[in-house]
Amino acid sequence: MTETPQSMLAELADRSRELAAAHGLSDGALGAVLLAIVERLDAPFAIKDIANGRYVHVNSRMAALYSRSPEELLGHTDVDLLGPELAAPLRNAEQAAVAQPLAHTIEHRFERERQRREFNITRVALPTADGSPPRHLCSVWIETTTAQLRESQLAKALQQLEQQQVAMETLRRDTQDQALRDNVTGLYQRIHFDDQLRREVDLSSREHREFALVSIALDPLPEAVRAQGTAARGRVLEALGRLLRGNTRAMDASCRLDEDHFAILLSGVGLATAHSRMEGLRRQCATQIVVLDGKDLGFTVSMGVASFPHTAHSQEELMQAADLALEEAQRRGGNHVTLASIRFDAA
């Protein structure tokens, strides 16, 4: 015969009267607690003697936590069942609950036979019929192991999804960035450089600040290097690309304009500072060791440095000023850095 809620309530009421008579509890108080948890009859439920911590009532779910029968728990304490170390947190929580006027809920991890389970334990001291201090503590254990596991799995899944999104975005940017770069030197191609130069001109015009543009050409390679063919030339271009990238900041830009023509945009840098930095780069190129088949491949570069707005007032004028300065450096025999002429406009 299937039990109905009415029959379960009747049984709980009968049990409450028996316990009240046996232990001097308030019939109404115990009945109220039992009725309050009737909807959670599958939860572990126990009543303890506050003075000594001994179980005076447990249901089958509570006994199952200890892998015992209800009768084997009665009269025992958690120290008897779990040992002092594991029982201490339970006893501390019970003492805290007794001091509370209302029900007290705390999270607890219950470990037994290498199995960890999570519970929300609600404890309430049962008032006595004569108004004396409570002598018994009622506890209801609501298991949250599955919910905690789901939350942990969800958090992990969300973290993995976020990491995948970040990785995909990084891959997208890297792929997009690589599409804008020259395969040999790793420098930006002309279309990207022109766009960044245009933005830098607009920004500098609005904020009245200067920046520098450097036009760079690879000097004619020595006959011994040319004799080694395209492999040697490719090795030189790779080395030059590394040096140009290594001598520019994140806000700068370096570009391969065509076969032997390169450019560097130095954001927020004046003419004198740009000249000093490019002179250092020129020396690095001249002393760079590039080896192919055991032979050192020497190379040098010529540079022309112009600045906005001191040597030019527009993007076109700036490119022209830098190229003219580069031509002057080449006329001087190469391996040289030349400054563009500063304009002096009539008032």
Secondary structure, DSSP 8 states (H G I E B T S, - for coil): ----HHHHHHHHHHHHHHHHHHHTB-HHHHHHHHHHTGGGTTS-EEEEETTT--EEEE-HHHHHHTTS-HHHHTT--HHHHH-HHHHHHHHHHHHHHHT-SS-EEEEEEEEETTEEEEEEEEEEEE-BTTS----EEEEEEEE-HHHHHHHHHHHHHHHHHHHHHHHHHHHHHHHHHHHTB-TTT--B-HHHHHHHHHHHHHHHHHHT--EEEEEEEE----HHHHTTHHHHHHHHHHHHHHHHHHTS-TT-EEEE-SSSEEEEEETT--HHHHHHHHHHHHHHHHH---EETTEE----EEEEEEEETTT-SSHHHHHHHHHHHHHHHHHTTSS-EEE--------
